[in-house]
Amino acid sequence: MRKVADVGSIDDFGLSPIEVMERLYPICRSITGDGVRQTLSIVGEQLPLEVHEVPTGTQVLDWTIPPEWNINDAYVADRSGRRVIDFRASNLHVVNYSAPIKRTMALQELRGHLHTIPDRPDWIPYLTSYYVEDWGFCLRQRDLDTLADGDYEVVIDSTLSEGSLTYGEVFLPGRTDEEVVLTTHVCHPSLCNDNLSGIVTLMALGLALGQIELRYSYRLLFIPGTIGSITWLALNRDVVPRIRHGLVLAGLGADAPLSYKRSRHGTTLIDRAAENILRHSDPQGRMLDFSPYGYDERQFCSPGFDLPVGRMTRAEYGTYPEYHTSADDLSFVSEQSISDSWSAILDVLTIVETDARYRNLEPFGEPQLGKRGLYGGTPDSRLAMLWVLNLSDGHNSLLDIAERADVPYATVLMEANRLEAAGLLERL
């Protein structure tokens, strides 16, 4: 088993994120239903995934598991039978969770159920109706403008019935039963940055972590947004006290700088770890303060749980025109962005895994480095070594030292390992 700091590239683990995304892209996902199950089946080809089914009507905290939604087909057809809106062409054409309908109606009545983006006439919006029973279609403004007055056949062949909410879980045991939780949402249909990129990044992380000697145990959650995290928290109250760190992964495939949203407290180890990585590896990376709006971090950071869970993204929700539209397709994401996201997250986890306090065993004066073969390297590495020696008094951790010295954590870790091997440091 290799150490977390020795992990190579995403290519070492036999997973092509873009190829997996191409398989996942056509699937019509929602917060419940067979689309989630098909998605988790593909995830389970790579990871030891345990799939959970939580029945409709189950009380989870202040929420209730809704009816399960599935869809077979949907269309709007003109009098000649031509489908002017066709679910088979894009699953975004139907408002997600639409109730079934089969009617003929005039265009004037139908217009109240049609949704477009007027200033992006060639894009289809993505809309949902999870908790209020309704129905509707989404289409390009350019196509709406071509619809002639008259009657149209309107069909949504869907079901809302007793069923379950489905989520997937991977548990990777470490040396301790203290846990790191990594989550991503699996409820969005044909949208790549949000959030097929999160799914494939977490898959690749799972493959890497499964081949690493782990200090913490890791729990990977592939869950529907909001209701999924609420469900997991409600059903795993015994696990919650063991969570020491966590990350929510979303929007990691676009060509945009990384951003990290701090946990509720803002100064936890994973917050500081992410800041060190972004500060030294992505000059355009951004640190965002916590707010109770966003992805599932707001559930893990709700005051009753108050867990140290942050969020890693690139293009954040609502900040790019393609968000929740058909333009968030396979051309909007890249293998390079996903690979870089994966690497940055592993770097954060390296800090979580390896941060420790040391004691300098030769604290009176500066030890002679030359006779131990330690004098050399770059000026930056030599300075980092001196910082490690000076601050390793049993009170400062390696991350404390990296922050004080304003150097990458990886440099401090490397020098600490060299000093320990030379008998100058003792890990506490």
N, C-alpha and C positions, 0 to 999 in steps of 0.2 A: 504494500500500500504506500502510495506517495504522500508527501506532506502537502498541505494546502498551498504553501508558498511555491511549490515545485510544479504546479499545474502548467501545462503548455498552452496550446491554443484550442479553440472550439473544434477545430478540424481533427484533433486527436481522438475524439470520442465517437466518430462514425455517424454524426448526425448533420444533415444539411438542413438548416432552418428554412430556407426558401422552398426546398422540396416538400417539407412537411406543411408549410403554409399553403402551397398549391393544392395539397390534398384537403386541407381544412377549409379553404376559401369557399367552396360551393355550398357548404353545409348551412342550413338555416337553423341557427342556434337561438335560444331564448333563455329565460331564467329557469324554465322546466322543459321537459320533453325529450323526444328522441334525438334531436340535434345535439344536445349536450351529451347524451349517451354515445352517439357516433364519434364525437370529438374525444371523449375520454377513452374510447376504444383505441383510437390512434395513439393517444398518449401512452396507454398501457402496453403498446407494442415495444416501447423503449424503457419503461420504468415499472417497478413493482407496485402498481397502482391498486389501491383498494377503493372500490366504488360503493358509495352509500346512497340509499334511497330513503327519503324522509316523507311520510305520507301526507297528502293533502289534508288540511285541517289541523295539523300539529301546531300547537302553540310554541313559538320560539321567542322568548323575551316578550316584547310588546307586539310582536307580529304573528301572523298565521300563514302557514304554507298555503299558497293559492292553488286553485285548480291547475292541473297539468294541461299545457297547450301544445297541440300538434297541428300541423298543416300539411295537406296533400297537394292542393292546387289553389290557384286564385287567378281571376282575370276580369277584365272589363271588355266586352265585345260589342262591336257595332251591329247594325241590322244585317250586314252581310255575313256576320259570324267571325269577322277578323278581330283578333285580340289586339286592342289598342293599348292595353296594359296587361302584362303577362308575368306572373310570378316565376314561370319557368325561365324567363330571360334574366331576372335578377330577384333574389329573395328580399331585397330592400323595397320592392314595389308594394309590399303589403305592410301596413302598420303592424308591427310585431305585437302579438297577443290579440289580434283582431278576432272578434266573435264571428261565428259562421253566418253567412247570408246568401240567399239566392233569390234575386228579384230583378225585375225590369223597371227601370226608372228613367226619367228625363234627365238630360244633362244638367239642367238647372238645379234639380234636387241632388244629383250626384256630386256637383261641385263642392258642396259642404263637407264631403268626405275625401277630397283630393288635396294633396299637399305637394308643394313645389318649393324651389329656392329661386325666386324671381331674378335675383342678381347673379345667379349661376345657372343659366338656362339649360346647360347640358348635364347637370348633376342631379342625382336622385337623393333626396334626404332620407335619413334613417330616423324613424319615429317609433314610439312604443305606447302601449296602453295596458300596462301590467295590472293595475289594481282598480281600474274603472272600465267596466265592460263597454266596449265601443268597437268600431271597425273603420277601416279607411285604406286608401291607396296612396302611394308616393310615386311621383313621376317627374320627368324632366319638364321644366316650364315650356321648352320648345315643343314638346309633344302635346302638352295641354292646349297650347295655342292653336293646334291643328284640329282639335275636336269640334265636329259640327254639331249644331243643335239636333235634337232627336232623342230617341230612346236607346238605352244601352242595357245589355244583359250584365248583371253584376253578380259574381260568384266568388265567395271565399269558402273553400272546402276545408274548414278547420274544426277542431274539437276543443272544448274546455270541459274537462271531466275530472272525476276522482282519479288521482294518480300519485305522483310524488315529485319532490325536488331531488335532483341528482347532483352529487359532487364527488370529486376524486381526491384521494389522500395518499401520499407517499411518506413513509417513516423510515429514516435512516439513523440507526442508533450510533451514538458516540460513546466516549469514555464515561460521560456523566449522563444523568437523566435530565439535566437542565437543557432547555430547548431553544432553538432558533426556528421561527416560523417564517416561511416564504410563501406568498400567495399571489395569485393572478386570477382575473375574472374570465369566465369562459362563456358568457351569455350573449356576446355580440355576434351577429351573423357575418355577412361578407364584408368585414372591415379589417384591414390588415394592421395598421399601426395600433388601432384601438379595437381588438386587442389580440389578434393572432400573434403579434410580436411578443407580447407578454407570455403567451402560452409556450411558444417555441424556446424563448429564453429560459423559462423555468424548467422546461424539459432538458435543455442542455446543461443547466446547473445541476439538475438531479443526476445526470450521467456522470458529471465530474465529481460531485460530492460522494457518489457511490463508490468511487475508486480512491478516496482520500482517507487517511487516518484522521478521524474527527475527534475533537475535544468535546463539542456539544452534540446533542442529538438534533436532527433536522426534521422538520415536518413541512412538507410541500403540499399546498392546498390549491386545487383547481376548482374554483367555486363560482357560482353565479354572483354577479355584483350585488352588493347590499344585503339582499335576503340570504345569500349564501354565507357571508361572514357572520351575520346575525345567527343563522342556524347553527353554524359550527361552534360559535361561542356559547350558545345556549345548551348544546349537547355535550360540551367538553369542559364543563366547569372544573373538573378534576385536573385537567391538563393545564389550564390557564396559569396557575401559580408557578409552573415550571418554566414558563416562557421568559427568557432573559433578553432576547433581541428579536427583531422582526423587520421584514421588508415587504412592501406591496410593489409588484412589478406591473407596469402598464406603459403603453406608448413608447416602446423602446426601439422601433425600427425606422423611424423617420430620420432625415438628414437635418438634425438639430442638435445643439449642445445638450449634454446631460444636465438634469436638474434633480436635486434631492430635497424632498419636503421633510422637515424635522418632525419628530414625534411631539406629543403634547408638552413634554417637559423641555425639549429642545437641546438638552445637554447630555443626553445619555451616550453610552459608549458608541452605539451605532450611528448616532448623529455626528459625533466627533470623528468617527472613522470615515464616514462619507465625506465630511468636509476636508479631511486630509487628502483623500484620494482625488476629489474634484479640484482642490487647490493646486495640486502638483501635476495632475495628468490632463486636465481639460481647462485651459485658461478661460474659456467662455462658459464653463459650467456654473450653475447657479445654485445657491442654497436658499431655500424658501422656508419662511416661518410657518409653523403649524396654523391651520385653520380648520374649523369643523365642517368643511365642505371639500368634496373631492371623491376619491375612490374609497376602498375598504379600510384605509388607515383610520378613517374617522370612526369606524366601529371598534377597532382594536384600541383606539385612543379615547373612547368614550369614558367619562369620569369613573364609572363603576369598575371598568377593567383597567384603564390607565396603563396600557402596556407600552413598552419602548419600541414602537413600530413606526418606521419611516416609510417613505415612498420614493422609488427611483423611476424617473421617466426621461424621455427626450421631448417630444412634442406633447405638451399637456392638453388636457381636455379644454375645448373651447378657445384655444389660442392659435389655431391654424385653420384656414378656410376649408380644408378637406375633412375636418372633424365631423363625424357622423353623417358622411355623404358617400356616394358611390365613388368619389375621387380618392377615397382611402382604399385604394386597390393595390395589387401586387407591384405596380410601378412606383408607388409612393414610398416603399420601404426597400431597404437594401441589406444584403448579407453582411456588409461591412459594419453598418450601424448596429445590427444585432450582435455581431461578434464583439464590437467595442463595448457594448452595454454589458454583455456577459463577462468580459474581462474586468470591467470596472466593478461589477458586483462581486466577483470573486476576490478582487483586491480588498473590498470592504470586509468581506467575510474572513480574509486572511488576518486582518487586524483583530476582528472579534475572536478568532481562534487562537491567536498567538500573543496577544497583549498580556504582559506580565510585569511584575516588579523584580528587580535584581539588586544584589548587593555587591559593591566593589570590594574585592578581597585584598586590594592593595591601596587603601584610601589615603595613606599618608604620603602626599606628594604624587606627582605623575609617575606611573610605572614606566620602566624603560621598555618601549615597544620594539625597538630594533632587535634586541637579543631574542625576542620571541617571534621574530619574523612578521611583525604586525605593522612596521613602519613602511609605508608605501601607498600605492593607490593614488586616487585623485585627491586634490585639495578638499573637495566636498566630503569624500569618504573619510579622510583623516580628521576633518573637523567633526563629523558625525561621531566618530569613535571617541573623540575627546569629550563630546557632550555626554555620550553614554557613560563613560567612566566617571565624569563629574557628578551626574545626577542620579546614578545608581546607588542611592543611599538607603534603599529599602522602602522608600516612601513614594517615589515616582515610578510610574509605569512607562513602558516603551512609548506609548502614545503621548503621555505627558512630555516625554523628552522630545519627540518629533514635533510637537506643538511649540515647545519652548525654543527649540533650535530652528524652527521653520524649515524643516526638511521632510522629504517623503518618508513615510513610515517604513517602507521597504528598505531604505538605506539604513535606518536605525536598527531594524531587525537583523539585517545582514551583519552589521558591525557587532551587535550584541552576541550573535552566534559565534563570531570569530573570537571575541573576548572570552566567552564562556569556554570554548574549546581550548583556549590558551591558559585556562585556570585563573583568569583575572576577575571573572564574574561568577556569582552564584545565583541561580534562579530561586526565588522564594515561592 
